[in-house]
């Protein structure tokens, strides 16, 4: 899969499902002498821009890492502010997402969430469940390891209830993942220059392409997403196989 390095990427050759680790809010704010909360607020604006830009590149699903199971360890004030951003984002953007054909799906554990946040998540999913134009998956209170553990436990529960039989295999485990039923992940992007997955989509990342960009998340938008798509188009995806060499001409 190759594409020219310049110009706008062609949607036909691009990824259908892009996952984003939205990193760099704190550093963006620190560089400007602002509190971290301002970086998170600007990060919400970057998310809105990116969701709007994604269909331009043929992207049909965007999965974003909103809040991890490890983020509860952050200072209580920052956690509270992040929860506030969820409230304000849904309040300000849910109607637009619904009208634009975007289905919202939230990945991760619901237990332990503040009651109003759980209710907001349920409302966002319910009010957009009929949409089919674009899928926005938000990983919230999510961890890749926790999701795999939960999927294994779900299989045990089905086994004990007589709803499953036989040894656990990949297909059976996949039924219990919070991403079950969603499209395969083609591309995982991390912003801010850091190069790690940070417990994001560990199972789904098996054959995804990885792109690391030196842009802080609050500065993200159409141009940065276009660059990530171009990098993806230059990759040769073989899914564990080897490249097929063209047959030599004879005669």
C-alpha positions in Angstrom: 0.0 0.0 0.0 1.8 3.1 -1.2 0.8 6.7 -1.8 2.6 9.9 -2.8 4.2 11.7 0.2 2.7 15.1 -0.7 -0.8 16.3 -1.4 -4.1 15.2 0.0 -4.4 11.5 0.8 -7.0 9.6 -1.3 -9.8 8.2 0.9 -10.0 5.0 -1.2 -6.6 3.8 0.1 -6.9 5.1 3.6 -7.7 3.5 6.9 -11.4 2.9 7.7 -10.8 2.7 11.5 -8.4 5.1 13.3 -7.7 5.0 17.0 -6.2 8.0 18.7 -4.2 8.4 21.9 -4.8 12.1 22.5 -1.6 13.0 24.4 0.0 16.3 25.2 -2.8 18.4 26.8 -0.7 19.1 29.9 2.4 20.0 28.1 0.5 22.3 25.7 -0.8 24.2 28.7 2.5 24.2 30.6 4.2 25.7 27.5 1.8 28.6 27.6 1.9 29.1 31.4 -1.7 27.9 31.7 -3.2 25.4 34.1 -3.5 21.8 32.9 -7.3 22.2 32.9 -7.0 24.6 30.0 -5.1 22.0 28.0 -7.9 19.5 28.5 -10.5 22.1 27.4 -8.5 22.8 24.2 -8.2 19.1 23.7 -12.0 18.8 23.5 -12.0 21.4 20.7 -9.3 19.3 18.9 -11.5 16.3 19.3 -14.4 18.1 17.7 -12.2 19.2 14.8 -10.9 15.7 14.3 -14.3 14.0 14.3 -15.5 16.5 11.7 -12.4 16.0 9.5 -12.3 12.2 9.7 -15.0 11.4 7.0 -12.9 13.6 4.5 -10.4 10.8 4.5 -12.8 7.9 4.2 -12.5 7.1 7.9 -15.7 5.4 9.1 -14.8 4.9 12.7 -12.8 6.9 15.2 -11.8 5.5 18.6 -10.4 7.9 21.1 -8.7 7.3 24.5 -10.7 9.6 26.7 -10.0 8.4 30.3 -8.0 5.3 31.3 -8.4 3.0 34.3 -5.1 4.4 35.5 -6.2 8.1 35.2 -8.0 7.8 38.6 -4.5 8.1 40.1 -4.3 11.7 39.0 -4.9 14.5 41.4 -8.6 14.7 42.4 -8.9 18.2 41.0 -7.8 17.1 37.6 -10.1 14.0 37.6 -13.0 16.3 38.5 -12.1 18.6 35.7 -12.0 15.7 33.2 -15.4 14.6 34.4 -16.7 18.1 33.9 -15.4 18.1 30.3 -17.4 14.9 29.6 -20.5 16.7 30.8 -19.8 19.8 28.8 -18.8 17.9 25.6 -22.0 15.9 25.6 -24.1 18.9 26.4 -22.6 21.0 23.6 -22.1 18.5 20.9 -24.5 15.6 21.3 -27.3 17.2 19.2 -24.8 17.9 16.4 -23.4 14.4 16.4 -26.9 12.9 16.3 -28.0 15.1 13.4 -24.8 14.3 11.5 -25.3 10.6 11.6 -22.7 9.8 14.2 -23.2 6.9 16.5 -21.5 7.2 19.9 -20.3 4.1 21.6 -18.4 4.2 25.0 -15.9 1.5 25.7 -14.7 0.5 29.2 -16.1 -0.3 32.6 -19.2 1.4 33.8 -18.9 0.3 37.4 -17.4 3.0 39.7 -18.4 5.9 37.5 -20.2 8.9 39.0 -23.9 8.3 38.6 -24.4 11.4 36.4 -21.5 10.4 34.1 -23.0 6.9 33.7 -26.3 8.5 32.8 -24.7 10.8 30.3 -23.0 7.9 28.6 -26.2 5.9 28.5 -28.0 8.9 27.0 -25.4 9.5 24.3 -25.4 5.9 23.2 -29.2 5.7 23.3 -29.9 8.9 21.3 -27.4 8.0 18.6 -27.9 4.2 18.4 -29.8 4.6 15.1 -27.0 6.4 13.2 -24.9 4.6 10.7 -22.9 7.2 8.9 -20.0 7.3 11.3 -19.0 5.5 14.5 -17.3 7.4 17.3 -16.0 5.2 20.1 -14.8 6.8 23.3 -12.6 4.7 25.6 -13.6 5.9 29.0 -12.6 4.2 32.3 -10.9 1.8 29.9 -7.7 -0.2 30.0 -6.6 -2.8 27.5 -5.6 -5.4 30.1 -8.8 -4.9 32.1 -10.8 -5.3 29.0 -9.1 -8.7 28.2 -9.7 -9.8 31.8 -13.3 -8.8 31.6 -13.7 -10.7 28.3 -12.2 -13.8 29.8 -14.5 -13.5 32.8 -17.5 -13.1 30.5 -16.6 -16.3 28.8 -16.4 -18.1 32.2 -19.8 -16.7 33.1 -21.3 -18.0 29.8 -19.6 -21.3 30.4 -21.1 -21.7 33.9 -24.5 -20.6 32.6 -24.4 -23.3 29.9 -24.3 -20.7 27.1 -20.8 -21.7 25.9 -18.7 -24.9 25.7 -15.3 -26.0 24.8 -11.9 -24.3 25.3 -11.5 -20.6 25.2 -10.3 -19.4 21.8 -9.8 -16.0 20.1 -13.3 -15.8 18.7 -14.9 -16.7 22.0 -12.7 -14.2 23.9 -13.5 -11.5 21.3 -17.2 -11.7 22.1 -16.6 -10.3 25.5 -14.4 -7.3 24.5 -15.9 -3.9 24.7 -15.0 -3.4 21.1 -17.0 -6.5 20.0 -19.0 -5.8 16.9 -16.9 -2.8 15.8 -14.6 -2.7 12.8 -11.0 -3.9 12.9 -8.5 -1.2 13.9 -6.4 -0.2 10.9 -4.3 2.7 12.4 -3.4 3.7 15.9 -2.0 7.3 16.3 -0.4 8.8 19.3 0.3 12.5 19.5 2.9 14.5 21.5 5.9 12.4 20.3 5.6 9.7 22.9 5.9 6.2 21.5 3.9 3.6 23.5 0.4 2.3 23.6 -0.3 3.0 27.3 -2.6 0.1 27.8 -4.8 1.1 24.8 -6.5 -1.5 22.6 -3.9 -4.1 23.3 -5.9 -6.9 21.7 -7.1 -4.9 18.8 -3.6 -3.5 18.1 -2.3 -6.9 16.9 -2.0 -5.9 13.2 -2.8 -2.2 13.3 -0.3 0.2 11.9 1.2 2.6 14.5 2.0 6.3 13.8 3.6 8.6 16.3 3.3 12.4 15.6 5.2 15.2 17.2 2.1 17.4 17.7 0.4 18.1 21.0 -3.2 17.1 21.0 -4.8 20.6 21.5 -3.1 21.5 18.1 -4.6 18.5 16.3 -7.0 18.8 13.4 -7.5 18.2 9.7 -3.8 18.7 8.7 -2.4 16.4 11.3 -4.9 13.7 10.6 -4.1 14.0 6.9 -0.4 13.4 7.7 -1.3 10.3 9.7 -3.4 8.9 6.8 -0.5 9.6 4.4 1.9 7.7 6.6 -0.6 4.8 6.8 -0.9 4.7 3.0 2.9 4.2 2.7 2.8 1.1 4.8 2.8 -2.5 3.4 0.2 -4.4 5.5 0.9 -8.1 5.3 -0.9 -9.4 8.5 1.9 -11.9 9.2 2.3 -13.1 5.6 5.1 -12.2 3.2 5.0 -9.7 0.4 4.0 -11.3 -2.9 6.7 -10.6 -5.5 5.5 -9.8 -9.0 6.1 -12.7 -11.5 9.1 -12.2 -13.7 8.4 -11.6 -17.3 9.5 -14.4 -19.6 10.2 -14.6 -23.2 
